[in-house]
Amino acid sequence: MIKFENLSLKFEDVKKITFPEFKDKRGTFKKFYTEEHFKMIMPNIDEVFFSKSKKNVFRGIHAQKRPKEIEKIIICAEGEIIDFFVDLREGSKYFGEFQTYSLSEYKNEGIFIPKGYGHGYQVVSDQAMILYAQSGKYDPTYEIGVNPLSLDIDSRDFILSDKDKLLPNLEDLKKET
């Protein structure tokens, strides 16, 4: 049975997901999705993405603003990542605060990222494969984000896209709210 738990007290709407896993001499089989369980937290899955990245790649931190906000379910199918989520909800007392969570092929877990949160991840293994499902469709005209280099983390070795380098700094976003 798929199980949902609060990931933290501060960000109660971000959920850790534990998936059923079946192992035998052939390998592992995991159930990623059942409609009955996911309809409770994410009624629609409109797009599913697959990403493969090498060590130190940082993807994100992205979100979409109203009225095109999206939710995401993230799993790491191969390798290991540090997943980042940043509260970008207008009026939230935690606006601009972030948390991390390690996901790997060896953990039978995923994360649910609700509307209003920016999301990104850093690859810490030699490479990683990420699968994520999202509600809503990607619309670049509604995209917002945070430059990962502006977070209070060690970012010396990050490999970023030019697009992510041009995102606003977290402190600038905090000043705007």
C-alpha positions in Angstrom: 0.0 0.0 0.0 1.2 3.5 -0.8 1.8 5.5 2.3 1.9 9.4 2.7 3.6 11.1 5.7 4.4 14.7 6.6 8.0 15.3 5.6 8.4 18.1 8.3 6.4 20.1 10.8 7.2 23.3 9.0 6.1 22.2 5.6 3.2 19.9 6.5 1.7 19.9 3.0 4.9 18.4 1.5 4.6 14.6 1.8 7.0 11.7 1.8 5.6 8.8 -0.2 6.5 5.2 0.6 5.9 2.8 -2.3 5.2 -0.9 -2.2 8.3 -2.8 -3.2 8.6 -6.4 -4.3 12.0 -8.1 -4.4 13.0 -11.5 -5.6 16.0 -13.1 -7.3 15.2 -11.3 -10.6 15.4 -7.8 -9.0 12.9 -5.2 -7.7 9.4 -4.2 -8.7 7.8 -1.0 -7.3 4.3 0.3 -7.6 4.6 4.0 -8.3 1.0 5.0 -8.8 -2.5 3.9 -7.9 -5.4 6.2 -8.7 -7.2 5.4 -5.4 -4.2 6.7 -3.3 -3.1 9.6 -5.4 -6.5 11.1 -6.1 -6.5 12.2 -2.5 -3.5 14.5 -2.8 -3.1 15.1 -6.6 -6.3 14.6 -8.5 -4.7 15.0 -12.0 -1.5 13.9 -13.6 -1.2 15.9 -16.8 2.5 15.4 -17.7 5.2 12.9 -16.7 8.9 13.8 -17.1 12.1 11.7 -17.1 15.5 13.3 -16.5 19.0 11.8 -16.5 21.8 13.9 -15.2 25.4 13.6 -14.2 27.0 14.3 -10.8 26.8 17.9 -9.5 24.0 18.9 -11.9 21.5 21.1 -10.2 18.1 21.3 -11.9 15.7 24.0 -10.8 14.4 25.6 -8.6 11.2 26.1 -10.6 7.5 26.6 -10.0 4.6 28.1 -11.9 2.5 31.0 -10.6 -1.2 31.4 -10.5 -3.4 30.4 -12.2 -1.1 27.7 -13.7 0.4 26.4 -10.4 1.4 22.7 -10.5 2.0 19.9 -8.0 4.7 17.3 -8.5 5.5 13.7 -7.4 9.3 13.0 -7.6 11.1 9.7 -7.5 14.7 8.8 -8.0 14.9 5.7 -10.1 18.7 5.5 -10.3 21.4 7.1 -8.3 21.0 9.6 -5.5 19.8 13.2 -5.3 19.3 15.9 -2.8 15.8 17.2 -3.4 15.1 20.9 -2.6 11.7 22.6 -2.1 11.3 26.3 -1.4 8.1 27.9 -0.1 7.0 30.5 -2.7 3.4 30.9 -1.5 2.4 34.5 -1.3 1.6 35.4 2.2 3.1 32.3 3.8 4.9 32.9 7.0 7.6 30.5 5.7 8.0 32.3 2.3 11.5 31.8 1.0 12.4 29.1 3.5 13.5 25.7 2.1 14.2 22.2 3.0 16.1 19.3 1.5 15.5 15.6 1.4 17.7 12.8 0.1 16.1 10.4 -2.5 17.8 7.4 -4.0 17.2 4.2 -5.9 17.8 2.4 -2.6 15.1 4.3 -0.7 11.6 3.2 -1.5 10.4 6.8 -1.3 9.3 9.8 -3.3 8.1 13.3 -2.5 4.9 15.1 -3.2 5.5 18.9 -3.8 2.3 20.9 -3.6 1.3 24.1 -5.4 3.2 27.1 -4.4 6.6 25.5 -3.9 9.6 25.8 -6.0 11.4 22.5 -6.7 14.8 21.4 -7.7 17.5 18.8 -7.1 21.2 18.2 -7.0 22.7 14.9 -8.3 25.2 13.5 -5.8 25.9 10.1 -7.4 27.8 9.7 -10.6 24.5 10.0 -12.4 20.8 9.9 -11.5 17.5 9.2 -13.3 14.5 11.1 -12.0 10.9 10.6 -12.8 8.3 13.1 -11.9 4.6 13.5 -12.6 2.9 16.8 -12.4 -0.6 18.3 -12.4 -1.1 20.9 -15.0 1.0 21.5 -18.1 4.3 23.3 -18.2 3.7 26.9 -19.4 6.9 29.0 -19.7 4.9 32.2 -19.5 3.9 31.4 -15.9 7.3 29.9 -14.8 9.0 31.4 -11.7 12.1 30.3 -9.9 15.0 30.9 -7.6 18.6 30.9 -8.5 20.1 27.9 -6.6 23.3 29.8 -6.1 21.5 32.2 -3.8 20.5 29.5 -1.3 22.6 29.1 1.9 24.2 25.8 0.7 27.6 24.8 -0.6 27.2 25.3 -4.4 30.8 25.4 -5.5 30.6 22.4 -7.8 27.0 22.9 -9.1 26.5 22.6 -12.9 23.6 24.9 -13.8 21.8 25.8 -17.0 22.2 29.4 -18.2 18.5 29.8 -17.6 18.8 28.8 -13.9 21.8 31.1 -13.4 19.5 34.0 -14.5 16.7 33.3 -12.0 16.2 35.8 -9.3 18.1 35.5 -6.0 16.1 34.3 -3.0 16.7 37.5 -1.0 15.3 39.6 -3.9 12.2 37.5 -4.0 11.8 37.9 -0.2 12.0 41.7 -0.6 9.2 41.7 -3.2 6.7 40.1 -0.8 
